Amino acid sequence: MLGMYYSGRYGVKHVPIGLFSEDYPTLKDRQIRRIKLEFPRELGELREYRDEGFAFLAKDESFVILLRNLDDPSKYASTEFAAECVEELTKNPVETFEDLRFRLRYPGIPDPKFVGATNPGQIGHAWVKSLWIEPDPGSLDKEHNRFYFVPAKVYDNKYIDKSYVIQLESLPDQKRKAYLDGSWDVFQGQAFTEWNKDTHTVEPFKIPEHWPRYMAMDWGSNKPFAVGWYTINQEGRIYLYRELYMTGLEFEEKYGKPLTASRLAKIVKAINLKAGEKIEYLVADPSMWNDILLGKPQKQGEIEGVSYAEIMGNVGLPMLKGDNDRENGMARFREVLSLAPDGLPWYQVFNTCYHTIRTIPALIYDIHRVEDVDTDGEDHAYDRDRYFFMSRPTPAQAKSMVKPTPIQTDYQRRIAKLKGEENEQTEEWEAW
């Protein structure tokens, strides 16, 4: 056990090990009951302690296992753990992991550990997969090389009851692939089972000059923002060929200044200038048209009564307000993932767009609104794509997708009006 290892190696007494479940009933059923049944009494005692709360304290006081639930992980803000162990990790959003990660420290223990056990699926599928299963090659995380995935399948356990294996083999296809085969590509509750990495992703290619270019954006600061660049071929197939996806903290680390709407607009504009691309229009998160009500501005460019859309437009990046009809948006998204007459999807993603490829297949249904995804998941690339797809004709109208249509003409009229008011500022973002 880690507690005994730490105490013996570093001579530290009362080493705190956090053992976490998603809520108290789960903690009681899956951990507390098992500790009572399986831990030898001579090892220590499980009870409610005045200082530690509910915990297992080793008889020699070398370590203490602190039993905790994750209904509100921020309540552990002042706690320090030499190790943290979380069961069913994917049942938690990434914010829970971040809260726990920054409590992982203890005096005298130079190598604290985080251990998670889980199955594929649930709300945290995408972020767990991106850290352990298929790590982000462009990650800015300074500890990205410290995450190790140890697969464990039912057949690896020689003591498992054969009847349990038969039960797993009898599960419906999605559950069987997740729980028996350990697949992280298909799982129960997956919103877009149509997604196939082999056909929905493509190697980057040189885009013909005459193909039109478009952009879409989902705003975020604490959560990631997602910017995407699209093009459409003569058959109406949509390609996502570039993405910009990061949190405010990642933005500041990469560019050296805090994220603001004006700074993001300048960076996006600089990317377009460097690539020599003419963007037909940029459709964006409708919440960006809400006025900023800060009382006193907290960041450069954030002025009371002015929206993010206005700020970015003033920098020279005019935007069109996206359609946020979530039910129809999901239906449109599903249409675009479907196959065209040539047997390939209407929507394909350059395989360099890591976060889109990572998050779209990981989305799950909202249990209360079955025609929507669970918005507690990482849906930023999905929302961005959805705004763009809703600004286009349906795949059934694909033959006219690259020609003027009532929808497209309306957008062209609006973008022309915006461009007439555009500030012709062309300096690259480094100037600020």
C-alpha positions in Angstrom: 0.0 0.0 0.0 1.1 3.5 -0.8 0.7 4.6 2.9 3.1 2.0 4.2 5.5 2.6 1.4 5.7 6.4 2.0 6.0 6.0 5.7 8.7 3.4 5.5 10.7 5.1 2.8 10.5 8.7 4.0 10.0 8.2 7.7 6.8 10.2 7.7 4.0 9.3 10.1 0.2 9.7 9.5 0.6 9.8 5.7 -2.8 11.0 4.4 -4.2 8.9 1.5 -7.5 10.2 -0.1 -10.0 7.6 -1.3 -12.8 9.2 -3.3 -16.2 8.2 -4.7 -18.7 10.3 -6.6 -21.1 10.7 -3.6 -21.6 9.4 -0.1 -24.0 6.4 -1.0 -21.4 5.1 -3.5 -18.6 5.7 -1.0 -20.5 3.7 1.6 -21.5 0.8 -0.7 -18.2 0.4 -2.6 -15.5 1.4 -0.2 -16.6 1.6 3.4 -18.4 -1.8 3.3 -15.5 -3.5 1.5 -12.9 -2.1 4.0 -14.9 -3.5 6.9 -15.0 -6.9 5.2 -11.6 -7.2 3.7 -9.1 -5.2 5.8 -7.6 -7.3 8.6 -8.4 -5.9 12.0 -4.7 -6.0 13.1 -3.9 -3.5 10.3 -6.0 -0.7 11.8 -9.5 0.7 12.5 -12.2 2.2 10.4 -14.3 4.7 12.3 -15.3 8.4 12.6 -12.4 10.4 14.0 -12.7 13.9 15.4 -9.9 15.3 13.3 -9.9 13.1 10.2 -13.6 12.5 9.8 -14.5 9.0 8.5 -11.2 7.3 8.0 -9.1 4.1 8.3 -6.2 4.7 10.6 -3.3 2.2 10.6 -2.6 0.7 14.1 1.0 2.0 14.0 -0.3 5.4 12.7 2.0 5.1 9.6 -0.9 6.2 7.3 -4.5 7.2 7.3 -7.0 6.5 4.5 -9.4 9.5 4.4 -12.8 8.4 2.9 -14.3 11.3 0.9 -17.0 12.0 -1.6 -16.9 14.3 -4.6 -20.3 16.0 -4.5 -18.3 19.3 -4.0 -14.5 18.8 -4.4 -13.8 22.4 -3.7 -14.4 21.8 0.0 -11.0 20.1 0.1 -9.3 23.4 -0.8 -7.1 23.5 2.3 -6.4 19.7 2.5 -3.2 18.0 1.5 -2.9 14.4 0.3 0.2 12.3 -0.3 -1.9 10.2 -2.7 -5.4 10.4 -4.2 -7.3 7.4 -5.4 -10.6 7.9 -7.3 -13.0 5.1 -8.4 -15.1 5.5 -11.5 -13.0 8.5 -12.6 -15.1 9.2 -15.8 -18.2 9.9 -13.7 -16.6 13.2 -12.8 -16.0 16.4 -14.9 -12.5 17.6 -15.5 -13.0 20.4 -13.0 -13.1 17.7 -10.2 -9.8 16.4 -11.3 -8.3 19.8 -11.4 -9.5 20.5 -7.8 -8.0 17.3 -6.6 -4.8 17.6 -8.5 -3.8 20.8 -6.8 -4.3 19.2 -3.3 -1.8 16.5 -4.2 1.1 17.5 -2.0 2.4 16.6 1.5 5.6 17.7 3.4 8.3 15.0 3.2 6.7 13.1 0.3 8.5 14.2 -2.9 6.5 11.8 -5.3 2.8 12.1 -4.5 0.5 9.8 -6.7 -2.9 10.1 -8.3 -4.6 6.8 -9.1 -7.8 6.5 -11.0 -9.9 3.4 -11.9 -12.7 3.6 -14.4 -14.6 2.2 -17.3 -15.1 4.0 -20.7 -18.2 6.3 -20.9 -19.9 8.8 -18.6 -19.4 12.6 -18.4 -15.6 12.5 -18.0 -14.9 10.1 -20.9 -13.2 12.8 -23.1 -10.8 14.3 -20.6 -9.8 11.0 -19.1 -9.1 9.7 -22.6 -7.1 12.8 -23.5 -4.8 12.4 -20.4 -4.3 8.7 -20.2 -5.6 6.8 -23.3 -4.7 9.1 -26.3 -2.6 12.0 -24.9 -2.7 15.3 -26.7 0.6 15.6 -28.6 0.4 19.4 -28.3 -0.4 19.5 -24.6 1.0 22.5 -22.6 0.7 20.5 -19.4 4.2 20.3 -17.9 3.4 16.9 -16.4 1.8 15.4 -19.5 4.5 12.7 -19.6 3.6 11.5 -16.1 0.3 10.0 -17.0 0.4 6.2 -17.5 -2.5 4.0 -18.6 -2.5 0.4 -17.3 -5.3 -1.5 -19.2 -7.0 -4.2 -17.2 -9.5 -6.5 -18.9 -11.7 -9.1 -17.3 -9.6 -11.9 -18.8 -6.5 -10.6 -17.0 -8.1 -11.7 -13.7 -7.6 -15.4 -13.2 -9.8 -15.4 -10.1 -12.9 -13.9 -11.8 -16.0 -15.9 -11.7 -16.8 -17.3 -15.1 -20.5 -16.5 -14.8 -19.5 -12.8 -14.6 -17.6 -13.1 -17.9 -20.6 -14.7 -19.5 -22.7 -11.8 -18.3 -20.4 -9.3 -19.9 -20.3 -11.3 -23.1 -24.1 -11.1 -23.2 -24.3 -7.3 -22.9 -25.6 -5.1 -25.8 -23.0 -4.2 -28.3 -21.9 -0.8 -26.9 -21.7 -1.9 -23.3 -19.9 -5.1 -24.3 -17.3 -3.3 -26.2 -16.7 -0.9 -23.3 -16.9 -3.2 -20.3 -15.6 -6.5 -21.8 -13.2 -5.3 -24.5 -12.2 -2.1 -22.9 -12.9 0.0 -26.0 -12.7 3.8 -25.5 -14.2 4.4 -29.0 -17.7 3.0 -28.4 -19.7 3.1 -25.1 -23.2 3.2 -23.6 -24.9 6.6 -23.8 -22.7 7.8 -26.7 -24.5 10.6 -28.5 -23.0 10.2 -31.9 -22.5 6.5 -32.6 -22.2 7.5 -36.3 -18.7 8.8 -35.7 -16.1 6.6 -37.2 -12.5 7.8 -36.9 -11.5 5.9 -40.0 -14.0 7.8 -42.2 -14.7 11.1 -40.4 -11.0 12.0 -40.2 -8.6 12.6 -43.1 -5.0 13.4 -43.8 -4.5 17.2 -44.4 -4.4 18.1 -48.1 -3.9 21.3 -50.1 -7.2 23.0 -50.3 -8.0 24.3 -53.8 -8.0 28.1 -54.0 -11.6 28.3 -55.3 -13.1 26.4 -52.4 -14.8 28.9 -50.0 -13.6 29.3 -46.4 -15.6 29.8 -43.3 -15.2 30.0 -39.6 -17.2 29.3 -36.4 -16.5 30.0 -32.7 -17.7 28.9 -29.3 -16.6 31.3 -26.6 -15.0 30.3 -23.3 -12.5 31.6 -20.8 -12.4 29.3 -17.7 -13.7 26.6 -20.0 -12.1 26.1 -23.4 -13.0 28.3 -26.4 -13.2 26.6 -29.7 -12.5 28.3 -33.1 -12.8 26.3 -36.3 -11.9 26.9 -40.0 -14.0 25.1 -42.6 -14.1 24.6 -46.4 -16.6 23.0 -48.7 -16.0 21.1 -51.9 -18.1 21.0 -55.1 -20.1 18.1 -53.8 -21.0 19.9 -50.6 -18.7 18.0 -48.3 -17.6 20.1 -45.3 -14.0 19.9 -44.1 -12.7 21.2 -40.7 -9.1 22.0 -41.6 -7.9 24.0 -38.6 -8.8 24.5 -35.0 -7.8 26.8 -32.1 -8.9 25.3 -28.8 -7.7 26.2 -25.3 -8.6 27.6 -21.9 -7.9 31.1 -20.7 -5.0 29.7 -18.6 -3.5 27.9 -21.6 -4.0 31.1 -23.7 -2.0 33.1 -21.2 0.7 30.5 -21.0 1.1 30.3 -24.8 0.7 34.0 -25.7 2.0 35.7 -22.5 -1.1 37.8 -21.8 -4.6 37.1 -20.3 -7.3 36.0 -22.7 -9.6 38.8 -23.9 -12.0 39.0 -26.8 -9.9 41.6 -28.5 -6.7 39.6 -28.2 -8.3 36.4 -29.5 -9.7 38.4 -32.4 -6.2 39.7 -33.3 -4.7 36.2 -33.1 -7.4 34.8 -35.3 -7.0 37.6 -37.8 -3.2 37.1 -37.8 -3.7 33.4 -38.6 -5.9 34.3 -41.6 -3.5 36.9 -42.8 -0.5 34.6 -42.6 -2.5 31.9 -44.5 -3.7 34.4 -47.1 -7.3 33.2 -46.5 -10.5 35.1 -47.4 -13.2 34.1 -44.9 -16.7 34.2 -46.2 -18.2 34.6 -42.7 -17.6 33.7 -39.1 -20.6 32.4 -37.2 -20.3 32.5 -33.4 -21.8 31.6 -30.0 -24.9 33.7 -29.6 -24.0 34.4 -25.9 -21.2 36.6 -27.3 -23.9 39.2 -28.1 -24.8 39.6 -24.4 -23.6 42.8 -22.9 -20.7 42.6 -20.5 -21.9 43.8 -17.1 -18.8 44.1 -14.9 -19.4 47.3 -13.0 -15.6 48.1 -13.3 -13.8 46.5 -16.2 -11.6 43.7 -15.1 -9.8 43.0 -18.3 -8.6 45.0 -21.3 -11.4 45.3 -23.8 -14.2 44.4 -21.4 -16.3 47.5 -21.1 -19.7 47.6 -19.4 -22.5 47.4 -21.9 -20.4 46.2 -24.8 -20.6 42.6 -26.0 -17.7 40.3 -27.0 -19.1 40.3 -30.5 -18.8 44.1 -30.7 -15.3 44.0 -29.3 -14.1 41.5 -31.8 -15.8 43.3 -34.6 -14.0 46.5 -33.7 -10.7 44.7 -34.0 -11.6 43.7 -37.5 -13.2 40.3 -37.0 -17.0 40.8 -37.7 -19.2 37.9 -36.7 -22.6 36.5 -37.4 -24.9 35.3 -34.5 -25.2 31.6 -34.4 -28.5 29.7 -34.2 -28.7 28.0 -30.8 -31.6 25.7 -31.4 -30.1 22.8 -29.6 -32.7 20.1 -30.7 -32.6 21.0 -34.4 -28.8 21.6 -34.1 -28.3 18.0 -32.9 -30.4 16.7 -35.8 -28.4 18.8 -38.3 -25.2 17.5 -36.7 -26.3 14.0 -37.1 -27.2 14.6 -40.8 -23.8 16.0 -41.5 -22.2 12.9 -39.9 -24.2 10.7 -42.2 -22.9 9.3 -45.5 -23.1 11.1 -48.8 -23.9 9.2 -52.1 -20.2 8.4 -52.6 -20.1 6.4 -49.3 -18.1 9.0 -47.3 -19.4 11.3 -44.6 -20.7 14.8 -45.4 -18.3 16.1 -42.7 -14.6 15.2 -42.5 -12.0 16.5 -40.1 -8.3 17.0 -40.7 -6.5 14.6 -38.3 -4.5 17.6 -37.0 -7.7 18.9 -35.3 -7.0 16.8 -32.1 -9.6 18.3 -29.8 -12.5 17.9 -32.2 -11.6 14.3 -32.9 -11.2 13.7 -29.1 -14.4 15.3 -27.9 -17.1 14.7 -30.5 -17.3 10.9 -30.1 -17.0 11.3 -26.3 -20.3 13.2 -25.9 -23.2 11.6 -24.1 -26.9 12.2 -24.2 -28.5 14.5 -21.6 -30.6 12.2 -19.4 -33.4 14.8 -19.2 -33.4 16.0 -22.8 -32.8 13.1 -25.1 -32.5 15.3 -28.1 -29.4 17.1 -26.7 -26.0 16.3 -25.4 -25.0 16.6 -21.8 -23.7 20.1 -21.5 -21.6 19.1 -18.5 -19.4 17.3 -20.9 -16.8 18.9 -23.2 -19.1 20.2 -25.8 -17.2 23.2 -27.1 -16.1 21.8 -30.4 -19.6 20.4 -30.9 -21.3 23.7 -30.2 -18.9 25.5 -32.6 -19.6 22.9 -35.3 -23.3 23.1 -34.6 -23.4 26.9 -35.2 -21.7 26.4 -38.5 -23.9 23.5 -39.7 -27.0 25.5 -38.8 -25.8 28.3 -40.9 -25.6 26.0 -44.0 -28.3 24.2 -46.0 -28.9 20.5 -45.1 -27.0 17.7 -46.7 -30.1 16.9 -48.7 -29.5 20.3 -50.5 -25.8 19.6 -50.9 -25.7 20.2 -54.6 -26.4 23.8 -54.0 -24.3 24.1 -50.8 -21.5 26.0 -52.5 -23.8 28.2 -54.6 -25.9 31.1 -53.4 -29.0 30.0 -51.5 -31.5 31.9 -49.5 -29.7 31.0 -46.3 -26.3 31.8 -47.7 -27.4 35.0 -49.5 -28.8 36.3 -46.2 -25.5 35.6 -44.5 -23.7 37.3 -47.3 -25.8 40.4 -47.0 -25.2 40.6 -43.3 -21.5 40.0 -43.6 -21.2 42.6 -46.3 -22.9 45.1 -44.0 -20.4 44.1 -41.2 -17.4 44.4 -43.6 -18.5 47.9 -44.5 -18.0 48.9 -40.9 -14.9 46.9 -40.5 -11.7 48.5 -39.2 -9.1 47.9 -41.8 -6.5 47.2 -39.2 -4.0 44.6 -40.6 -1.1 44.5 -38.1 -0.5 41.1 -36.6 -1.4 40.3 -33.0 2.2 40.6 -31.7 1.8 44.3 -32.0 -0.3 44.6 -28.9 
